[in-house]
């Protein structure tokens, strides 16, 4: 993952890295990024994660105050002759990624201040629809040795869909549940890759200068893919994307032209043990569940017209109408609209706001919606819970 050379000989004949397109999934394709992308079929992957060259534009080596050399990124594969050359390269591989993405797929990019703004412009010019930018705030960033700028303590990720109409995957409920029932925010706190996770070469140096932490990819793949999906990384490096994808039950395709990186990635991924199917289960998306209007609850006789609904504190009382609307003195509307009106808010989830009375206790009307789904054959009955219709 990270920055790769743009030129160089492809893998030698007889390499262990197969190029058989029928077996492309869960394989490293060794070769030039653009060449390998062009060989992939249209609409064949569910997600792209790309950590492209940053184009750092370093004119000399970076030294610490004690004149020791900083082990940073000064490799030839990060050098471009001009912004124009970098932009042509960027638009070329992004256009190919948009072609191989399924219509309801998505793409993640990561970059620094050196390149992320150019990446964002290219995305929008090519027709991608930007969903979020996410700030990865580093717990342990590299200091600014010269003391002439702020310490660069974050990188920016861009999450985008192929176009505005894409029905991309977002496992909102799972993310929220794992975040103490609070919506996941767009500022993420992770350490940079270090310790045993950092791959080293035979000399004990970093195998790759921009290896990303597995925790970062873990969150991305859990959030925006499902088990069995195929994830493409066109700048595969030492294989963080493939390692995490394998662990989480996703398929992967890696493109990498540096044979040393590819070999390290292949050895790394071979050691990964996938999680069990039960460990990968996530809460179903509410947006993907069958839709049952509140009027259906009334039509099925689960709530009678004329009965009362209350907020959780019984401070508001509304009457159920025969057409499935609710009314309070001076106002009438849907469960959502009226819930917002009585609270003085612009929006409200009426299913969780309104409650019916049963046996002297209040119950959320969302329970009735779940029972209605069973009666309509939209979902299977849950044996652990018995729902009682309001009289």
GIGI-V497464 format. One record per pair of residues at least 24 apart in sequence whose ideal C-beta (glycine too) atoms are under 8 Angstrom apart, sorted by the first residue. I is the first residue (numbers start at 1). J is the second residue. Records with the same first field share a line. If there is no record, write none. Layout:
BEGIN
I=J ; J
END
This chain:
BEGIN
1=51 ; 208 ; 210 ; 211 ; 212 ; 233 ; 235 ; 236 ; 237 ; 238 ; 239 ; 240 ; 241
2=51 ; 73 ; 208 ; 209 ; 210 ; 211 ; 212 ; 235 ; 237
3=51 ; 52 ; 53 ; 54 ; 73 ; 75 ; 77 ; 78 ; 209 ; 210 ; 235
4=33 ; 53 ; 77 ; 235 ; 237 ; 256 ; 257 ; 258 ; 261
5=75 ; 76 ; 77 ; 257 ; 258
6=32 ; 33 ; 53 ; 77 ; 89
7=32
8=32 ; 257 ; 258
10=35 ; 257
11=259 ; 262
15=259
16=266
17=262 ; 266
24=253
25=230 ; 251 ; 252 ; 253
26=242 ; 246 ; 251 ; 252 ; 253
27=253 ; 254
28=236 ; 239 ; 242 ; 254 ; 255 ; 256 ; 262 ; 265 ; 266
29=253 ; 254 ; 255 ; 256
30=256 ; 257 ; 259 ; 262
31=255 ; 257
32=257
33=93 ; 234 ; 235 ; 255 ; 257
34=92 ; 93 ; 96
36=234 ; 255
37=93 ; 96 ; 97 ; 100 ; 234 ; 255
38=96
40=96 ; 100 ; 232 ; 253
41=100
42=99 ; 100
43=99 ; 100 ; 101 ; 102 ; 103
44=100 ; 102 ; 230
45=100 ; 101 ; 102 ; 105 ; 230 ; 231 ; 232 ; 253
46=101 ; 102 ; 105 ; 106 ; 169 ; 225 ; 226 ; 229 ; 230 ; 231
47=101 ; 105 ; 106 ; 107 ; 108 ; 169 ; 221 ; 224 ; 225 ; 229 ; 230 ; 231 ; 232
48=97 ; 100 ; 101 ; 105 ; 106 ; 107 ; 108 ; 231 ; 232 ; 233 ; 234
49=107 ; 108 ; 110 ; 217 ; 220 ; 231 ; 232 ; 233 ; 241
50=93 ; 97 ; 107 ; 108 ; 109 ; 110 ; 233 ; 234 ; 235
51=109 ; 110 ; 210 ; 212 ; 233 ; 235 ; 237
52=90 ; 93 ; 109 ; 111 ; 115 ; 119 ; 234 ; 235
53=77 ; 78 ; 80 ; 86 ; 89 ; 115 ; 235
54=78 ; 111 ; 112 ; 114 ; 115 ; 210
55=79 ; 80 ; 83 ; 86 ; 114 ; 115
56=112 ; 114
57=114
62=145
63=145
64=145
65=145
70=142 ; 145
71=205 ; 206 ; 209
72=142 ; 209
73=209 ; 210
75=209
77=258
83=118
86=115 ; 118
87=118 ; 122
90=118 ; 119 ; 122
91=122 ; 125 ; 126
93=234
94=119 ; 122 ; 123 ; 126 ; 128
95=126
97=232 ; 234
98=126 ; 127 ; 128 ; 162
100=232
101=162
103=162 ; 163 ; 166
104=161 ; 166 ; 167 ; 168 ; 169
105=161 ; 162 ; 166 ; 168
106=131 ; 159 ; 160 ; 161 ; 162 ; 166 ; 168 ; 169 ; 224
107=159 ; 160 ; 161 ; 162
108=157 ; 158 ; 159 ; 160 ; 220 ; 224
109=157 ; 158 ; 160
110=136 ; 155 ; 156 ; 157 ; 158 ; 212
111=155 ; 156 ; 158
112=152 ; 155 ; 156
113=152 ; 156
116=155 ; 156 ; 158
119=158
120=158
123=158 ; 160
127=162 ; 163
128=160 ; 161 ; 162 ; 163
129=160 ; 161 ; 162 ; 163 ; 164 ; 166
130=158 ; 159 ; 160
131=159 ; 160 ; 161 ; 168
132=158 ; 159 ; 186
133=157 ; 158 ; 159 ; 186
134=158 ; 159 ; 186 ; 187 ; 188
135=186 ; 187 ; 188
136=188 ; 190 ; 216
137=187 ; 188 ; 189 ; 190
138=190 ; 191 ; 192
139=189 ; 190 ; 191 ; 192
140=191 ; 192 ; 194
141=192
142=192
157=220
159=224
168=224
169=224 ; 225 ; 226 ; 229
170=223 ; 224 ; 285
171=222 ; 223 ; 224 ; 226 ; 282 ; 283 ; 285
172=285 ; 286 ; 287
173=282 ; 283 ; 284 ; 285 ; 286
174=222 ; 223 ; 282 ; 283
175=219 ; 222 ; 223
177=283
184=223
188=216 ; 219
190=215 ; 216
193=240
199=238 ; 264 ; 268
201=260
207=238 ; 260 ; 261 ; 264
208=237 ; 238 ; 261 ; 264
210=237
211=237 ; 238 ; 240
212=240
213=240
214=240 ; 243 ; 244
217=241 ; 244 ; 245
218=244 ; 248
221=245 ; 248 ; 250
222=248 ; 282
225=250
227=277 ; 280
236=261 ; 262 ; 265
237=261 ; 265
238=264 ; 265 ; 268
239=264 ; 265 ; 266 ; 268 ; 269
242=269
243=268 ; 269 ; 272
246=272 ; 274
247=272 ; 273 ; 274 ; 275
248=274 ; 275 ; 280
249=274 ; 275 ; 277 ; 280
289=373 ; 379
290=373 ; 376 ; 378 ; 379
292=369 ; 372 ; 373 ; 376 ; 378
293=324
294=324 ; 334 ; 335 ; 350 ; 351 ; 365 ; 369
295=323 ; 324
296=324 ; 372 ; 376
297=324 ; 365 ; 368 ; 369 ; 372
298=322 ; 323 ; 324
299=324
300=372 ; 375
301=389
302=368 ; 371 ; 372 ; 389 ; 390
303=356 ; 365 ; 368 ; 389 ; 390
304=390 ; 391
307=356 ; 390
308=356 ; 357
309=335 ; 354 ; 355 ; 356 ; 365
310=354 ; 355 ; 356 ; 357 ; 362
311=342 ; 353 ; 354 ; 355
312=353 ; 355 ; 362
314=362
316=342
318=342 ; 354
326=354
335=365
356=390
357=390
358=388 ; 390 ; 391
363=388 ; 390
END
